[in-house]
């Protein structure tokens, strides 16, 4: 019970981030993406700090995420694979 209370409190405090804190977090995430994927987009011939270069970074990041985590056609964890193979997919 104590663990549940501590986890709930942490979740609530985490949700209280100010807009400035959220913006700083997003800026840090983008800086990491630039550090990881920027050199590849440079080698592909995109001019640094241009819109096509930024689109390249986002595209490469998205491609890696899909390869790493897969896709469920927009259904999340409860997608067609979940419902089609378990109890509900037996055709009763």
C-alpha positions as CSV (number, residue, x, y, z in Angstrom):
1,X,0.0,0.0,0.0
2,X,2.8,2.4,0.9
3,X,4.4,1.7,-2.5
4,X,1.2,2.6,-4.3
5,X,1.0,5.9,-2.4
6,X,4.6,6.8,-3.2
7,X,4.1,5.9,-6.9
8,X,0.8,7.9,-7.1
9,X,2.5,11.0,-5.5
10,X,5.4,10.7,-8.0
11,X,3.0,10.5,-10.9
12,X,1.0,13.6,-9.6
13,X,4.2,15.6,-9.1
14,X,5.4,14.7,-12.5
15,X,2.2,15.9,-14.1
16,X,2.7,19.3,-12.5
17,X,5.5,20.4,-14.8
18,X,5.4,24.0,-16.0
19,X,5.2,24.9,-19.7
20,X,8.8,26.1,-19.4
21,X,9.9,22.7,-18.0
22,X,8.1,20.8,-20.7
23,X,9.6,23.1,-23.4
24,X,13.1,22.5,-21.9
25,X,12.5,18.8,-22.0
26,X,11.4,18.8,-25.6
27,X,14.4,21.0,-26.5
28,X,16.7,18.5,-24.8
29,X,15.1,15.6,-26.7
30,X,15.5,17.4,-30.0
31,X,19.2,18.2,-29.2
32,X,19.7,14.4,-28.6
33,X,18.0,13.6,-32.0
34,X,20.2,16.1,-33.7
35,X,23.3,14.6,-32.1
36,X,22.3,11.1,-33.2
37,X,20.8,11.6,-36.6
38,X,22.3,14.9,-37.8
39,X,25.6,13.5,-39.1
40,X,23.7,11.0,-41.2
41,X,21.5,13.7,-42.7
42,X,24.6,15.7,-43.4
43,X,26.1,12.8,-45.3
44,X,22.9,12.4,-47.2
45,X,23.5,15.9,-48.6
46,X,21.0,18.0,-46.6
47,X,22.2,21.5,-45.6
48,X,22.4,21.9,-41.8
49,X,19.6,23.7,-40.0
50,X,17.4,23.6,-43.1
51,X,13.8,22.3,-43.0
52,X,14.7,19.3,-45.2
53,X,17.6,18.5,-42.8
54,X,15.2,18.6,-39.8
55,X,12.7,16.4,-41.7
56,X,15.5,13.9,-42.3
57,X,16.3,13.8,-38.6
58,X,12.6,13.2,-37.7
59,X,12.2,10.6,-40.5
60,X,15.3,8.6,-39.3
61,X,14.2,8.8,-35.7
62,X,10.7,7.6,-36.6
63,X,12.1,4.8,-38.7
64,X,14.3,3.6,-35.8
65,X,11.4,3.7,-33.4
66,X,9.1,1.7,-35.7
67,X,11.9,-0.9,-36.1
68,X,12.6,-1.0,-32.4
69,X,9.0,-1.0,-31.0
70,X,6.9,-2.1,-34.0
71,X,3.6,-0.7,-35.0
72,X,0.1,-1.7,-34.2
73,X,-1.6,0.3,-37.0
74,X,-2.7,3.0,-34.7
75,X,-4.4,0.8,-32.2
76,X,-1.7,0.8,-29.5
77,X,-1.1,-2.3,-27.3
78,X,-4.7,-3.4,-27.8
79,X,-4.5,-3.6,-31.6
80,X,-5.7,-6.3,-34.1
81,X,-2.8,-8.7,-33.2
82,X,-4.0,-8.8,-29.6
83,X,-7.6,-9.4,-30.4
84,X,-7.0,-11.7,-33.3
85,X,-4.8,-14.3,-31.6
86,X,-6.2,-14.7,-28.1
87,X,-9.6,-15.7,-26.7
88,X,-11.5,-13.4,-29.1
89,X,-9.9,-14.8,-32.2
90,X,-11.0,-18.4,-31.8
91,X,-14.1,-18.0,-33.8
92,X,-16.6,-19.1,-31.2
